[in-house]
Amino acid sequence: MAQIFISYAREDFKQVSELRQRLKDEGFTPWMDKVDLLAGQRWRPAIEQAVHKSDFFVLCLSNRTVSKRSFVQREIKMALDLWQEMLADDIFLIPVLLEHIEPEEIPVSLREIGWVFLYEEDGWNDLMRALKHGMKQRAIDERDERKKEEDTVRQNGAEAARLEREAAEQRLREETARLQKEKAEIERKLYEETTRRQQEEAARLKKEREAADLRQQAEAAQKQKEQAEQQRKIREREQVEQQRLVELQQQAEAAQKQKEQEEQQRKIREREQTERQRLAEEEALHSKPYSSSTISPRTKNLQFWPAAIGVVVIIGLLGYWVWNVTKPDKETSVPITINPTPAPGNGQTFEFETVRLDRNGKEVERRKLQARYFTEDLGKGVNLDMVEIPGGTFTMGSPSNEAQRSNDEGPQHSVNVASFWMGKFEITQAQWQALMGSNPSNFKGDVNLPVEGVSWNDTQEFLKKLNALPNLKGKNYRLPSEAEWEYAARAGTTTPFAFGETITPQIINYDGNYPYANAAKGLYRQKTVPVGSLGVANAFGLFDMHGNVWEWCQDVWYNSYNGAPSDGSAWLRGGGSSIRVLRGGSWGSNGNLVRSASRWLTPGNFIDLIGFRVVCART
């Protein structure tokens, strides 16, 4: 069927697409660049080729496009050039008006051609008559052309036969030359292939020799490695055996020391009993020669005092000697002494629950306690609850026998901490937003989530704005010292956690895949949780002191507590002056990293593991 090139402007695409479909339904082969131009084709030569191959050129015009300068003008020029080469009555270029256009708007070059008014009732029929008439013309022209070609073939038959013979002879000569060339090429390739195979065989043999040498070297190296591994294992067994012997010796020495202490205490008790009996006998002996009528009460008292003073001195000396013998080593956990004198406050109290777990993570006790607190108004409907932490003395750091401890958690030392107030929760995103006007946190969706992604310097900016609030009445907010933090976290306990020997993800937000002690594996949330949402606090009424986010302290980092302050103040001089201390562990920490004594260092960077809580000194 005849091929039709459709020329149009983009503004008329929808109406022209309908025309294309009607032509296709009539059996024609319409060509339209938007539909038939393939991705990657160079559109300009593709359009020119389609114009030259087409039997008809349908030009679609409207008021929107009749005067527009575009590639349509180039297409019209190509069509006119082709039309000029045809016979005068040949139908090739068919202008189609899509809507009424004033005659003076029609291009001059097209005014002498008959138009199809497609918008009129008979417009489609006019287009079909033109196309069919053109197809009839194409059929007559093609018959005439075929007849001329046949006459030419007959007239030139003899000449063609002669030329064919000459061509056959030439092909034969060329074929002979080609075969000779191929033979020479085959011989050359055969020689090259033989040479290549010889070279490959030589290379293969060389490679096999090298591989054999490498295997021998590898076997020698493996044998040497195995010997070294055997020696290492022997050394390890010797070290383990030596360590076991040392431990047995230490256990024997400890048992002997305990036995000696028990023996000393028994002897002291026997001496005290003997001394009491002697004093009783002396008192009875002194009272026999005298009667109550001859010795006054004052005289009797004077007779008794020398013996009594002697007993007191002896007992005191014996007690001091016993204390020196039996006093605990520095690395032994001692109970925390809580100063009963409370910090000042406004008298408000709240009730909370705390729990105690055994080494297996089983809850063995749940208690309801009360604590004093006050509320600070941060504005915008946001409050900050501060809990009273009574002063006292405690042993800071972890004992040497605490599982999975680090060397930077010692040596243990006694610290006296004055009373203060501490945030009931970690600073939340709502509290940070209220003062700072932004939210740097990675985990969002609940304003009661702890703020995270804050550096140590960010916390100082927050504290500046907090202390600048007009309603503080002389209070001074700051980060806790490291000693204050651990004292508040332990809340009177000496176990690894404020909740006992271990923890579980039901009460602490940490990586439950790595439990502590004998606790089973549990939930790993992989994110923060709203503060206080796990429902239990330590004995001071503080929530989330273990896990959720690491908490900034004032102190600079030291690798041990040698020389640490003993009054609860922050250690601010020396050490890693640009590195601050973090405590408490986070949602991504293993169980051992959320212990009360666990420490972490960072040069002030901010990641989604780090938050903070604030303290307020006595007012």
C-alpha positions in Angstrom: 0.0 0.0 0.0 1.1 3.6 -0.6 3.4 5.3 2.0 2.3 8.7 3.1 4.6 11.3 4.8 2.7 13.5 7.2 4.2 16.9 7.8 2.8 18.9 10.8 3.6 21.2 13.7 3.8 20.0 17.3 0.8 22.1 18.3 -1.5 20.0 16.0 -0.1 16.6 17.2 -3.4 15.3 18.7 -5.5 16.1 15.6 -2.9 14.8 13.2 -2.6 11.6 15.2 -6.3 11.0 14.6 -5.7 11.6 10.9 -2.8 9.2 10.9 -4.9 6.4 12.5 -7.7 6.9 9.9 -5.2 6.6 7.1 -3.8 3.5 8.7 -7.3 2.0 9.0 -7.8 2.6 5.2 -4.8 0.5 4.5 -2.2 3.2 3.9 1.3 3.3 5.5 1.5 6.8 7.1 4.9 8.0 8.4 4.9 10.5 11.3 8.2 11.5 13.1 6.7 11.4 16.6 5.6 7.8 16.1 7.9 6.3 13.6 11.3 8.0 14.4 13.3 5.6 16.6 15.2 6.6 19.6 18.9 7.1 18.7 18.2 7.9 15.0 19.5 11.2 13.6 16.1 12.8 12.9 17.2 15.2 10.1 18.5 12.5 7.6 15.7 10.1 8.8 13.0 12.7 7.9 14.7 13.4 4.5 14.9 9.7 3.7 11.2 9.2 4.6 10.1 12.1 2.4 12.0 10.7 -0.6 10.6 7.2 -0.1 7.0 8.3 0.3 4.4 8.2 -2.4 2.4 11.2 -1.1 3.3 14.2 1.1 0.4 15.3 3.2 1.0 18.8 4.7 -1.3 19.6 7.7 -1.7 23.3 8.6 -3.8 25.3 11.1 -4.0 28.9 12.2 -1.5 28.1 15.0 1.2 26.8 12.6 0.6 28.4 9.2 3.0 31.2 9.8 5.4 29.4 12.2 9.0 29.0 11.2 10.1 25.5 12.0 11.4 22.3 10.3 8.0 22.1 8.6 9.2 24.8 6.2 12.2 22.6 5.3 9.9 19.6 4.8 7.7 21.7 2.5 10.7 22.8 0.4 11.8 19.1 0.0 8.3 18.2 -1.1 8.1 21.0 -3.6 11.5 20.1 -5.1 10.3 16.5 -5.6 7.0 17.6 -7.0 8.8 19.8 -9.6 10.5 16.7 -11.0 7.2 15.0 -11.6 4.7 15.4 -14.4 2.3 18.3 -14.3 -0.8 16.3 -13.4 1.0 13.9 -10.8 -0.5 14.1 -7.3 2.2 14.1 -4.7 1.9 17.1 -2.4 -1.6 17.3 -0.8 -2.1 20.4 1.5 -4.7 19.7 4.3 -6.3 22.4 6.3 -7.2 21.3 9.8 -9.3 24.4 10.3 -10.4 27.5 8.4 -7.5 29.7 7.4 -7.8 33.0 5.6 -6.6 32.8 2.0 -4.0 35.5 2.5 -2.4 33.4 5.3 -1.7 30.5 3.0 2.0 30.4 1.8 2.4 31.7 -1.7 4.2 28.6 -2.9 1.1 26.4 -2.1 -1.7 28.6 -3.5 -1.6 27.0 -6.9 -2.2 23.5 -5.5 -5.6 22.1 -4.7 -6.4 21.9 -0.9 -8.3 19.4 1.2 -10.5 21.2 3.8 -10.5 18.4 6.4 -12.7 20.4 8.8 -15.6 20.4 6.2 -18.1 17.6 5.8 -16.6 16.2 2.6 -12.9 16.9 3.6 -12.1 13.3 4.3 -13.7 12.1 1.1 -11.7 14.7 -0.9 -8.5 13.4 0.7 -9.4 9.8 -0.2 -10.2 10.6 -3.9 -6.9 12.5 -4.2 -4.9 9.6 -2.7 -6.7 6.9 -4.9 -6.3 9.0 -8.1 -2.6 9.3 -7.3 -2.3 5.6 -6.7 -3.9 5.0 -10.2 -1.4 7.3 -11.7 1.4 5.4 -10.0 0.1 2.1 -11.5 0.0 3.5 -15.2 3.5 5.0 -14.8 4.9 1.7 -13.4 3.4 -0.3 -16.5 5.0 2.1 -18.9 8.3 1.9 -17.0 8.3 -1.9 -17.0 7.6 -2.0 -20.8 10.5 0.4 -21.5 12.7 -1.7 -19.4 11.7 -4.9 -21.3 12.4 -3.3 -24.7 15.8 -2.2 -23.5 16.6 -5.7 -22.2 15.7 -7.2 -25.6 17.7 -4.6 -27.5 20.7 -5.1 -25.4 20.4 -8.9 -25.0 23.3 -9.7 -27.3 25.5 -7.1 -25.7 24.6 -8.3 -22.3 25.5 -11.9 -23.2 28.9 -10.8 -24.5 29.5 -8.8 -21.4 28.4 -11.8 -19.3 30.9 -14.0 -21.0 33.7 -11.6 -20.4 32.6 -11.2 -16.9 32.6 -15.0 -16.4 36.1 -15.2 -17.7 37.2 -12.4 -15.4 35.6 -14.1 -12.5 37.4 -17.3 -13.4 40.8 -15.5 -13.4 40.0 -13.8 -10.2 38.8 -17.1 -8.6 42.1 -18.8 -9.6 44.1 -16.0 -8.2 42.0 -16.1 -5.0 42.6 -19.8 -4.6 46.3 -19.5 -5.0 46.3 -16.7 -2.4 44.3 -18.8 0.0 46.7 -21.7 -0.4 49.6 -19.5 0.4 47.7 -18.1 3.4 46.9 -21.6 4.6 50.5 -22.6 4.4 51.6 -19.5 6.3 49.0 -20.1 9.0 50.0 -23.7 9.3 53.6 -22.7 9.9 52.5 -20.1 12.4 50.2 -22.6 14.2 53.1 -25.2 14.4 55.4 -22.5 15.8 52.8 -21.3 18.3 52.1 -24.8 19.6 55.8 -25.5 20.1 56.1 -22.2 22.0 53.0 -23.0 24.1 54.3 -26.5 24.9 57.7 -25.0 26.0 55.8 -22.4 28.1 53.6 -25.1 29.6 56.6 -27.2 30.6 58.2 -24.1 32.1 55.0 -23.2 34.0 54.7 -26.8 35.3 58.3 -26.6 36.6 57.6 -23.3 38.2 54.4 -24.6 39.8 56.3 -27.6 41.1 58.8 -25.3 42.7 56.1 -23.2 44.2 54.3 -26.2 45.6 57.6 -27.4 47.2 58.1 -23.9 48.7 54.4 -23.8 49.9 54.7 -27.2 51.4 57.9 -26.2 53.2 56.3 -22.9 54.4 53.2 -24.8 55.5 55.3 -27.3 57.4 57.2 -24.4 59.0 53.9 -22.7 59.9 52.5 -25.9 61.4 55.7 -26.3 63.5 55.3 -22.7 64.6 51.7 -23.3 65.4 52.5 -26.3 67.5 55.2 -24.4 69.3 52.7 -21.6 69.9 50.1 -24.0 71.3 52.7 -25.5 73.5 53.6 -22.1 74.8 49.9 -21.3 75.3 49.4 -24.5 77.2 52.4 -23.7 79.3 51.1 -20.2 79.9 47.6 -21.5 80.8 49.2 -24.1 83.1 51.4 -21.4 84.7 48.4 -19.1 85.0 46.4 -22.0 86.6 49.3 -22.6 89.0 49.4 -18.9 89.8 45.6 -18.9 90.4 45.8 -22.0 92.6 48.7 -20.4 94.5 46.7 -17.1 94.9 43.7 -19.1 96.0 45.8 -21.0 98.5 47.4 -17.7 99.7 43.9 -16.2 100.0 42.6 -19.2 101.9 45.7 -19.1 104.2 45.3 -15.4 104.7 41.6 -15.8 105.6 42.5 -18.6 107.9 45.1 -16.5 109.6 42.7 -13.6 110.0 40.1 -15.9 111.5 42.7 -17.3 113.9 43.8 -13.7 114.8 40.2 -12.7 115.5 39.7 -15.9 117.6 42.8 -15.0 119.6 41.6 -11.4 120.1 38.2 -12.6 121.3 40.0 -15.0 123.7 42.2 -12.2 125.0 39.2 -9.9 125.5 37.4 -12.7 127.5 40.5 -13.4 129.6 41.0 -9.7 130.3 37.4 -9.3 131.4 37.7 -12.3 133.7 41.0 -10.8 135.2 39.4 -7.5 135.8 36.5 -9.2 137.5 38.8 -11.1 139.7 40.8 -8.0 140.6 37.7 -6.1 141.5 36.6 -8.9 143.7 40.1 -9.1 145.3 40.2 -5.3 146.0 36.8 -5.3 147.6 37.4 -8.1 150.1 39.6 -6.3 152.8 37.3 -3.4 153.0 33.7 -2.9 154.1 31.2 -0.6 152.6 31.2 1.4 155.8 34.9 2.3 155.7 35.3 3.0 151.9 33.3 5.8 150.4 31.7 5.5 146.9 34.2 8.1 145.6 37.1 6.0 146.9 35.7 2.9 145.3 35.5 4.7 142.0 39.1 5.8 142.2 40.2 2.3 142.9 38.3 1.0 139.8 39.4 3.7 137.2 43.0 2.5 136.7 41.9 -1.0 135.7 39.1 0.3 133.5 41.4 2.7 131.7 43.9 -0.1 131.1 41.2 -2.3 129.6 40.0 0.4 127.3 43.5 1.1 126.1 44.1 -2.6 125.4 40.8 -3.1 123.6 41.5 0.0 121.5 45.0 -1.2 120.5 43.7 -4.7 119.7 40.8 -3.2 117.6 43.2 -1.0 115.6 45.4 -4.0 115.0 42.5 -6.1 113.8 41.3 -3.3 111.5 44.7 -3.1 109.9 44.8 -6.8 109.4 41.3 -7.2 108.0 40.7 -3.9 106.1 39.6 -4.4 102.5 41.9 -4.0 99.5 41.6 -1.0 97.2 40.0 -3.1 94.4 37.2 -4.5 96.6 33.6 -3.0 96.2 32.4 -1.4 99.4 28.8 -0.3 100.1 27.9 3.3 99.2 27.2 5.6 102.1 24.3 7.9 101.4 24.2 11.1 103.4 20.8 11.4 105.0 20.8 15.2 104.8 18.7 16.0 101.7 19.4 18.6 99.1 17.1 21.6 99.1 13.9 21.4 97.1 10.4 22.5 96.7 8.9 19.4 98.4 7.3 17.7 95.4 7.6 13.9 95.3 6.9 11.3 92.7 6.5 7.6 92.8 8.4 5.1 90.6 9.3 1.4 90.3 12.7 -0.2 90.4 13.7 -3.8 90.0 16.5 -6.2 90.8 17.6 -9.0 88.5 19.7 -12.1 89.2 22.7 -13.2 87.0 20.3 -15.0 84.7 18.3 -11.8 84.1 15.3 -13.0 86.1 13.4 -10.4 88.1 13.7 -11.3 91.8 12.4 -8.0 93.3 10.2 -5.1 92.3 9.8 -2.1 94.6 7.9 1.2 94.6 9.9 4.2 95.8 9.5 7.9 96.0 11.9 10.8 95.3 11.8 14.5 95.5 11.9 16.7 92.4 11.2 20.1 91.0 10.0 21.2 87.5 11.7 23.9 85.4 9.6 25.7 82.8 11.5 25.9 79.5 8.7 27.8 77.7 6.4 26.7 74.8 4.7 24.2 77.1 7.9 22.2 77.6 9.1 21.3 81.1 12.3 19.8 82.6 12.1 17.6 85.7 15.0 17.6 88.1 15.4 14.8 90.7 17.1 15.2 94.1 20.3 13.2 94.5 21.3 13.1 98.2 25.0 13.5 99.0 27.1 10.6 100.1 30.3 8.6 99.7 30.9 5.8 97.3 33.6 3.7 95.7 34.1 4.8 92.1 35.3 2.4 89.4 34.9 -1.3 88.9 36.7 -4.1 90.9 39.3 -6.1 89.1 37.1 -9.2 89.2 34.1 -7.6 87.4 33.5 -9.3 84.1 34.5 -7.6 80.9 35.8 -4.5 82.7 38.4 -2.2 81.2 41.6 -1.0 82.8 40.5 2.6 82.5 37.8 1.8 85.1 40.4 1.7 87.9 41.8 1.9 90.4 38.8 2.0 92.6 38.8 5.0 94.9 36.5 6.6 97.5 34.7 9.8 96.4 32.6 12.1 98.6 29.8 13.6 96.5 27.7 16.6 97.7 24.0 16.6 97.1 22.7 17.9 93.7 19.8 17.7 91.3 19.9 15.7 88.1 17.6 15.4 85.1 15.0 12.7 85.6 15.4 11.8 81.9 17.9 12.5 79.1 17.3 15.8 77.3 14.5 15.2 74.8 14.1 16.5 71.3 11.2 18.7 72.5 13.4 20.3 75.2 16.2 20.9 72.7 13.8 22.4 70.1 12.3 24.7 72.7 15.7 26.3 73.5 17.7 25.8 70.3 15.0 26.1 67.6 16.3 23.0 65.7 16.5 19.2 65.9 19.8 17.6 64.9 18.6 14.0 65.7 18.7 11.1 63.3 15.8 9.2 65.0 12.6 11.3 64.9 8.9 10.8 65.1 8.3 11.4 68.8 9.3 14.6 70.7 10.0 12.5 73.8 12.9 10.7 72.1 16.3 11.7 73.5 18.1 14.3 71.4 21.2 12.8 69.7 23.8 13.8 67.2 25.0 16.6 69.6 28.6 17.4 70.3 30.0 18.4 73.6 30.2 22.0 72.4 26.5 21.8 71.4 25.6 20.9 74.9 27.4 24.0 76.2 25.4 26.2 73.9 22.2 24.6 75.2 23.3 25.2 78.8 24.0 28.9 78.0 20.5 29.3 76.8 19.1 27.3 79.7 20.9 29.4 82.3 19.8 32.6 80.6 16.1 31.8 81.2 14.6 34.6 83.5 12.8 32.1 85.8 15.9 30.2 87.0 16.3 32.3 90.2 20.1 31.8 90.6 20.2 28.1 89.6 23.2 27.0 87.7 22.8 24.1 85.1 25.8 22.2 83.8 26.8 18.7 82.7 27.5 16.2 85.5 31.0 15.4 86.6 32.0 11.9 85.8 31.9 11.1 89.6 28.4 12.6 90.0 27.2 10.6 87.0 28.5 7.2 88.3 27.3 8.0 91.9 23.8 8.8 90.5 23.8 5.8 88.2 24.7 3.3 90.9 22.1 4.8 93.3 23.5 3.0 96.3 24.5 -0.3 94.5 27.9 -1.9 94.0 26.8 -4.4 91.3 27.7 -3.9 87.6 24.2 -2.3 87.1 21.8 -0.4 89.2 19.4 -3.3 88.7 21.8 -6.1 89.8 24.2 -8.5 88.2 22.8 -8.1 84.7 20.2 -6.5 82.5 17.6 -7.4 79.8 16.2 -5.4 76.8 12.9 -5.3 78.7 14.2 -2.7 81.1 17.3 -1.3 79.1 17.6 -0.2 75.4 20.8 -1.8 74.2 21.9 -4.5 71.7 20.3 -7.6 73.2 22.3 -9.8 70.9 25.3 -9.3 73.3 24.0 -9.9 76.8 25.9 -9.7 80.1 26.7 -12.4 82.6 24.2 -15.3 82.2 21.4 -13.4 80.6 19.9 -14.8 77.4 20.0 -13.0 74.1 17.1 -10.5 73.5 15.7 -7.7 71.5 17.9 -5.3 69.5 15.8 -2.2 68.6 18.5 -0.5 66.5 17.2 2.9 67.5 16.4 5.2 70.5 13.2 4.9 72.5 11.2 7.7 74.2 12.7 8.5 77.6 11.3 6.6 80.5 9.2 4.4 78.2 10.7 1.2 79.5 9.0 1.9 82.9 11.7 1.4 85.5 14.1 3.8 87.2 17.1 3.2 89.5 16.8 3.7 93.3 17.3 7.5 92.9 14.4 7.8 90.4 16.5 8.3 87.3 15.4 6.7 84.1 17.6 5.4 81.2 21.0 5.8 83.0 21.9 2.6 81.3 21.6 2.5 77.5 19.5 4.5 75.0 22.2 7.2 74.4 25.7 7.8 75.7 25.7 10.9 78.0 28.3 13.7 78.0 30.2 14.5 81.2 32.3 17.6 82.0 35.5 15.7 82.5 38.4 15.4 80.1 39.6 11.9 79.4 42.2 10.1 81.5 43.2 6.4 81.0 42.9 5.7 84.7 41.7 7.2 88.0 45.2 7.7 89.3 45.2 11.3 90.7 41.4 11.7 90.2 39.5 14.2 92.4 38.0 12.6 95.5 35.4 15.4 96.2 33.1 14.6 93.2 34.3 17.6 91.1 35.1 17.3 87.4 38.6 16.5 86.3 39.3 19.3 83.9 43.0 19.8 83.7 45.6 17.7 81.8 44.7 14.4 80.2 43.2 14.5 76.7 42.1 18.1 76.9 40.2 17.9 73.6 38.6 14.5 74.5 35.6 14.4 76.8 34.1 11.5 78.7 30.9 9.6 77.8 29.0 7.3 80.2 26.1 4.9 80.2 26.2 3.2 76.8 23.6 3.5 74.1 21.0 1.6 72.0 23.9 0.2 69.9 26.1 -0.9 72.8 26.9 -4.5 74.0 25.8 -5.4 77.5 29.2 -4.8 79.1 29.3 -1.2 77.8 26.2 -0.1 79.7 27.6 -1.0 83.1 27.7 1.7 85.8 31.5 1.8 85.6 31.8 1.7 81.8 33.5 4.7 80.2 33.9 5.9 76.6 36.0 8.7 75.0 35.4 10.9 72.0 37.0 14.1 70.8 33.6 15.9 70.8 32.1 14.4 67.6 28.4 14.0 67.4 26.7 10.8 66.2 23.3 9.3 66.8 24.6 7.3 69.8 25.3 10.4 71.9 23.0 12.6 74.0 23.2 14.1 77.5 21.3 15.1 80.7 21.9 18.1 82.9 22.5 18.6 86.6 21.8 21.6 88.9 24.0 22.4 91.8 22.6 23.3 95.2 20.9 26.7 95.3 
